């Protein structure tokens, strides 16, 4: 599960980087930036839902914060 979360996080960062690249390169002439940011939002929501489902199914356990 940790590996899947790490891969998803890397994909989210890559999508954010590609949006920055297209924003600087295209200067607003295409929709590539919008598509990259929409993909990033979709991946983030999917990751959040996956973490909620994994917690519900018992695949991951909360550890709590120790003071």
N, CA, C and O atoms as CSV, one atom per row, in Angstrom:
chain,resi,resn,atom,element,x,y,z
A,1,UNK,N,N,0.823,-1.191,0.000
A,1,UNK,CA,C,0.000,0.000,0.000
A,1,UNK,C,C,0.871,1.261,0.000
A,1,UNK,O,O,0.543,2.253,-0.650
A,2,UNK,N,N,1.987,1.206,0.740
A,2,UNK,CA,C,2.880,2.365,0.788
A,2,UNK,C,C,3.464,2.670,-0.582
A,2,UNK,O,O,3.628,3.831,-0.957
A,3,UNK,N,N,3.775,1.620,-1.322
A,3,UNK,CA,C,4.365,1.806,-2.645
A,3,UNK,C,C,3.342,2.451,-3.591
A,3,UNK,O,O,3.686,3.333,-4.377
A,4,UNK,N,N,2.080,2.001,-3.507
A,4,UNK,CA,C,1.042,2.577,-4.360
A,4,UNK,C,C,0.831,4.053,-4.047
A,4,UNK,O,O,0.678,4.863,-4.962
A,5,UNK,N,N,0.820,4.408,-2.781
A,5,UNK,CA,C,0.652,5.810,-2.390
A,5,UNK,C,C,1.838,6.641,-2.883
A,5,UNK,O,O,1.655,7.760,-3.363
A,6,UNK,N,N,3.040,6.102,-2.768
A,6,UNK,CA,C,4.229,6.815,-3.232
A,6,UNK,C,C,4.189,7.025,-4.749
A,6,UNK,O,O,4.528,8.103,-5.237
A,7,UNK,N,N,3.778,6.003,-5.485
A,7,UNK,CA,C,3.683,6.117,-6.941
A,7,UNK,C,C,2.620,7.143,-7.322
A,7,UNK,O,O,2.832,7.952,-8.225
A,8,UNK,N,N,1.484,7.112,-6.640
A,8,UNK,CA,C,0.419,8.080,-6.923
A,8,UNK,C,C,0.895,9.500,-6.627
A,8,UNK,O,O,0.591,10.425,-7.380
A,9,UNK,N,N,1.639,9.676,-5.537
A,9,UNK,CA,C,2.159,10.996,-5.199
A,9,UNK,C,C,3.141,11.482,-6.259
A,9,UNK,O,O,3.126,12.659,-6.618
A,10,UNK,N,N,3.982,10.603,-6.758
A,10,UNK,CA,C,4.927,10.969,-7.817
A,10,UNK,C,C,4.182,11.346,-9.090
A,10,UNK,O,O,4.566,12.298,-9.769
A,11,UNK,N,N,3.120,10.613,-9.425
A,11,UNK,CA,C,2.315,10.948,-10.605
A,11,UNK,C,C,1.637,12.308,-10.447
A,11,UNK,O,O,1.531,13.064,-11.413
A,12,UNK,N,N,1.180,12.617,-9.245
A,12,UNK,CA,C,0.555,13.914,-8.987
A,12,UNK,C,C,1.582,15.033,-9.177
A,12,UNK,O,O,1.279,16.056,-9.792
A,13,UNK,N,N,2.777,14.842,-8.658
A,13,UNK,CA,C,3.819,15.855,-8.823
A,13,UNK,C,C,4.242,15.994,-10.287
A,13,UNK,O,O,4.514,17.101,-10.752
A,14,UNK,N,N,4.297,14.870,-11.017
A,14,UNK,CA,C,4.646,14.923,-12.439
A,14,UNK,C,C,3.587,15.685,-13.234
A,14,UNK,O,O,3.916,16.450,-14.141
A,15,UNK,N,N,2.333,15.477,-12.898
A,15,UNK,CA,C,1.263,16.210,-13.575
A,15,UNK,C,C,1.346,17.698,-13.276
A,15,UNK,O,O,1.119,18.524,-14.160
A,16,UNK,N,N,1.668,18.043,-12.047
A,16,UNK,CA,C,1.837,19.447,-11.690
A,16,UNK,C,C,3.022,20.055,-12.441
A,16,UNK,O,O,2.951,21.195,-12.901
A,17,UNK,N,N,4.096,19.302,-12.562
A,17,UNK,CA,C,5.260,19.776,-13.314
A,17,UNK,C,C,4.955,19.961,-14.793
A,17,UNK,O,O,5.410,20.924,-15.410
A,18,UNK,N,N,4.184,19.038,-15.360
A,18,UNK,CA,C,3.843,19.186,-16.779
A,18,UNK,C,C,2.927,20.395,-16.992
A,18,UNK,O,O,3.016,21.063,-18.022
A,19,UNK,N,N,2.058,20.677,-16.034
A,19,UNK,CA,C,1.210,21.866,-16.143
A,19,UNK,C,C,2.064,23.130,-16.120
A,19,UNK,O,O,1.812,24.065,-16.880
A,20,UNK,N,N,3.070,23.159,-15.252
A,20,UNK,CA,C,3.979,24.306,-15.215
A,20,UNK,C,C,4.731,24.439,-16.529
A,20,UNK,O,O,4.888,25.544,-17.048
A,21,UNK,N,N,5.195,23.324,-17.068
A,21,UNK,CA,C,5.920,23.334,-18.334
A,21,UNK,C,C,5.042,23.893,-19.454
A,21,UNK,O,O,5.471,24.767,-20.208
A,22,UNK,N,N,3.812,23.385,-19.559
A,22,UNK,CA,C,2.917,23.859,-20.614
A,22,UNK,C,C,2.516,25.311,-20.413
A,22,UNK,O,O,2.323,26.041,-21.384
A,23,UNK,N,N,2.390,25.736,-19.164
A,23,UNK,CA,C,2.030,27.125,-18.899
A,23,UNK,C,C,3.148,28.065,-19.357
A,23,UNK,O,O,2.879,29.128,-19.915
A,24,UNK,N,N,4.389,27.675,-19.121
A,24,UNK,CA,C,5.512,28.515,-19.515
A,24,UNK,C,C,5.777,28.438,-21.026
A,24,UNK,O,O,6.192,29.422,-21.637
A,25,UNK,N,N,5.540,27.282,-21.612
A,25,UNK,CA,C,5.880,27.065,-23.020
A,25,UNK,C,C,4.807,27.602,-23.979
A,25,UNK,O,O,5.129,28.273,-24.960
A,26,UNK,N,N,3.534,27.305,-23.692
A,26,UNK,CA,C,2.454,27.657,-24.619
A,26,UNK,C,C,1.948,29.076,-24.455
A,26,UNK,O,O,1.339,29.620,-25.376
A,27,UNK,N,N,2.184,29.683,-23.315
A,27,UNK,CA,C,1.721,31.053,-23.038
A,27,UNK,C,C,0.207,31.195,-23.187
A,27,UNK,O,O,-0.283,32.235,-23.625
A,28,UNK,N,N,-0.527,30.151,-22.822
A,28,UNK,CA,C,-1.985,30.220,-22.833
A,28,UNK,C,C,-2.636,29.988,-24.178
A,28,UNK,O,O,-3.816,30.297,-24.341
A,29,UNK,N,N,-1.911,29.456,-25.149
A,29,UNK,CA,C,-2.495,29.248,-26.471
A,29,UNK,C,C,-3.186,27.898,-26.613
A,29,UNK,O,O,-3.905,27.682,-27.588
A,30,UNK,N,N,-2.984,26.983,-25.662
A,30,UNK,CA,C,-3.630,25.671,-25.751
A,30,UNK,C,C,-4.225,25.304,-24.392
A,30,UNK,O,O,-4.034,26.005,-23.399
A,31,UNK,N,N,-4.944,24.196,-24.377
A,31,UNK,CA,C,-5.595,23.726,-23.155
A,31,UNK,C,C,-4.779,22.664,-22.431
A,31,UNK,O,O,-5.304,21.996,-21.540
A,32,UNK,N,N,-3.524,22.491,-22.785
A,32,UNK,CA,C,-2.706,21.449,-22.165
A,32,UNK,C,C,-2.510,21.698,-20.667
A,32,UNK,O,O,-2.472,20.748,-19.884
A,33,UNK,N,N,-2.388,22.946,-20.270
A,33,UNK,CA,C,-2.234,23.274,-18.855
A,33,UNK,C,C,-3.486,22.878,-18.087
A,33,UNK,O,O,-3.396,22.301,-17.003
A,34,UNK,N,N,-4.632,23.181,-18.635
A,34,UNK,CA,C,-5.904,22.854,-17.985
A,34,UNK,C,C,-6.062,21.343,-17.851
A,34,UNK,O,O,-6.502,20.848,-16.813
A,35,UNK,N,N,-5.705,20.624,-18.894
A,35,UNK,CA,C,-5.819,19.167,-18.850
A,35,UNK,C,C,-4.869,18.564,-17.827
A,35,UNK,O,O,-5.237,17.622,-17.125
A,36,UNK,N,N,-3.668,19.085,-17.730
A,36,UNK,CA,C,-2.710,18.589,-16.745
A,36,UNK,C,C,-3.178,18.864,-15.319
A,36,UNK,O,O,-3.042,18.009,-14.444
A,37,UNK,N,N,-3.723,20.037,-15.087
A,37,UNK,CA,C,-4.219,20.359,-13.753
A,37,UNK,C,C,-5.470,19.554,-13.415
A,37,UNK,O,O,-5.659,19.164,-12.262
A,38,UNK,N,N,-6.317,19.302,-14.396
A,38,UNK,CA,C,-7.499,18.460,-14.164
A,38,UNK,C,C,-7.078,17.031,-13.836
A,38,UNK,O,O,-7.684,16.383,-12.982
A,39,UNK,N,N,-6.046,16.541,-14.510
A,39,UNK,CA,C,-5.529,15.213,-14.202
A,39,UNK,C,C,-4.970,15.166,-12.792
A,39,UNK,O,O,-5.154,14.174,-12.085
A,40,UNK,N,N,-4.287,16.227,-12.373
A,40,UNK,CA,C,-3.737,16.281,-11.018
A,40,UNK,C,C,-4.844,16.258,-9.978
A,40,UNK,O,O,-4.736,15.558,-8.971
A,41,UNK,N,N,-5.893,17.007,-10.208
A,41,UNK,CA,C,-7.016,17.020,-9.265
A,41,UNK,C,C,-7.681,15.646,-9.219
A,41,UNK,O,O,-8.023,15.154,-8.144
A,42,UNK,N,N,-7.862,15.036,-10.373
A,42,UNK,CA,C,-8.456,13.697,-10.421
A,42,UNK,C,C,-7.616,12.662,-9.688
A,42,UNK,O,O,-8.150,11.829,-8.955
A,43,UNK,N,N,-6.310,12.711,-9.882
A,43,UNK,CA,C,-5.423,11.778,-9.181
A,43,UNK,C,C,-5.441,12.022,-7.674
A,43,UNK,O,O,-5.400,11.071,-6.892
A,44,UNK,N,N,-5.501,13.271,-7.267
A,44,UNK,CA,C,-5.539,13.588,-5.838
A,44,UNK,C,C,-6.819,13.077,-5.187
A,44,UNK,O,O,-6.786,12.507,-4.096
A,45,UNK,N,N,-7.943,13.284,-5.863
A,45,UNK,CA,C,-9.219,12.792,-5.337
A,45,UNK,C,C,-9.233,11.274,-5.287
A,45,UNK,O,O,-9.701,10.685,-4.313
A,46,UNK,N,N,-8.725,10.643,-6.331
A,46,UNK,CA,C,-8.655,9.183,-6.365
A,46,UNK,C,C,-7.776,8.637,-5.238
A,46,UNK,O,O,-8.124,7.640,-4.606
A,47,UNK,N,N,-6.653,9.280,-4.992
A,47,UNK,CA,C,-5.774,8.851,-3.908
A,47,UNK,C,C,-6.454,9.013,-2.559
A,47,UNK,O,O,-6.342,8.135,-1.703
A,48,UNK,N,N,-7.158,10.120,-2.354
A,48,UNK,CA,C,-7.861,10.350,-1.099
A,48,UNK,C,C,-8.941,9.292,-0.882
A,48,UNK,O,O,-9.069,8.758,0.220
A,49,UNK,N,N,-9.713,8.987,-1.916
A,49,UNK,CA,C,-10.754,7.963,-1.806
A,49,UNK,C,C,-10.131,6.601,-1.546
A,49,UNK,O,O,-10.656,5.827,-0.746
A,50,UNK,N,N,-9.020,6.297,-2.207
A,50,UNK,CA,C,-8.343,5.023,-1.981
A,50,UNK,C,C,-7.877,4.888,-0.529
A,50,UNK,O,O,-7.994,3.813,0.059
A,51,UNK,N,N,-7.355,5.955,0.044
A,51,UNK,CA,C,-6.916,5.913,1.435
A,51,UNK,C,C,-8.110,5.709,2.365
A,51,UNK,O,O,-8.010,4.956,3.333
A,52,UNK,N,N,-9.225,6.359,2.088
A,52,UNK,CA,C,-10.422,6.160,2.900
A,52,UNK,C,C,-10.936,4.723,2.811
A,52,UNK,O,O,-11.298,4.132,3.828
A,53,UNK,N,N,-10.969,4.161,1.611
A,53,UNK,CA,C,-11.424,2.783,1.424
A,53,UNK,C,C,-10.463,1.800,2.098
A,53,UNK,O,O,-10.899,0.833,2.723
A,54,UNK,N,N,-9.165,2.047,1.971
A,54,UNK,CA,C,-8.179,1.166,2.598
A,54,UNK,C,C,-8.313,1.190,4.118
A,54,UNK,O,O,-8.150,0.156,4.766
A,55,UNK,N,N,-8.603,2.335,4.684
A,55,UNK,CA,C,-8.822,2.423,6.132
A,55,UNK,C,C,-10.092,1.681,6.527
A,55,UNK,O,O,-10.113,0.962,7.526
A,56,UNK,N,N,-11.148,1.855,5.743
A,56,UNK,CA,C,-12.413,1.183,6.034
A,56,UNK,C,C,-12.265,-0.337,5.948
A,56,UNK,O,O,-12.827,-1.061,6.771
A,57,UNK,N,N,-11.513,-0.825,4.960
A,57,UNK,CA,C,-11.326,-2.271,4.775
A,57,UNK,C,C,-10.325,-2.870,5.756
A,57,UNK,O,O,-10.208,-4.092,5.857
A,58,UNK,N,N,-9.601,-2.015,6.478
A,58,UNK,CA,C,-8.638,-2.515,7.443
A,58,UNK,C,C,-7.257,-2.781,6.874
A,58,UNK,O,O,-6.421,-3.397,7.534
A,59,UNK,N,N,-7.010,-2.325,5.661
A,59,UNK,CA,C,-5.702,-2.535,5.040
A,59,UNK,C,C,-4.643,-1.641,5.663
A,59,UNK,O,O,-3.465,-1.997,5.692
A,60,UNK,N,N,-5.057,-0.485,6.160
A,60,UNK,CA,C,-4.134,0.407,6.854
A,60,UNK,C,C,-4.740,0.753,8.207
A,60,UNK,O,O,-5.961,0.759,8.367
A,61,UNK,N,N,-3.889,1.037,9.166
A,61,UNK,CA,C,-4.337,1.350,10.511
A,61,UNK,C,C,-3.787,2.723,10.895
A,61,UNK,O,O,-2.640,3.046,10.585
A,62,UNK,N,N,-4.605,3.527,11.569
A,62,UNK,CA,C,-4.083,4.813,12.046
A,62,UNK,C,C,-3.130,4.569,13.210
A,62,UNK,O,O,-3.365,3.697,14.047
A,63,UNK,N,N,-2.072,5.335,13.251
A,63,UNK,CA,C,-1.096,5.173,14.336
A,63,UNK,C,C,-1.289,6.229,15.402
A,63,UNK,O,O,-0.884,6.017,16.545
A,64,UNK,N,N,-1.888,7.352,15.074
A,64,UNK,CA,C,-2.073,8.418,16.038
A,64,UNK,C,C,-0.780,9.183,16.231
A,64,UNK,O,O,0.301,8.713,15.874
A,65,UNK,N,N,-0.907,10.348,16.794
A,65,UNK,CA,C,0.281,11.163,17.055
A,65,UNK,C,C,0.631,11.053,18.527
A,65,UNK,O,O,-0.235,11.157,19.396
A,66,UNK,N,N,1.879,10.848,18.789
A,66,UNK,CA,C,2.352,10.761,20.166
A,66,UNK,C,C,3.023,12.062,20.543
A,66,UNK,O,O,3.894,12.553,19.825
A,67,UNK,N,N,2.621,12.615,21.659
A,67,UNK,CA,C,3.177,13.890,22.114
A,67,UNK,C,C,4.333,13.664,23.043
A,67,UNK,O,O,4.930,14.624,23.530
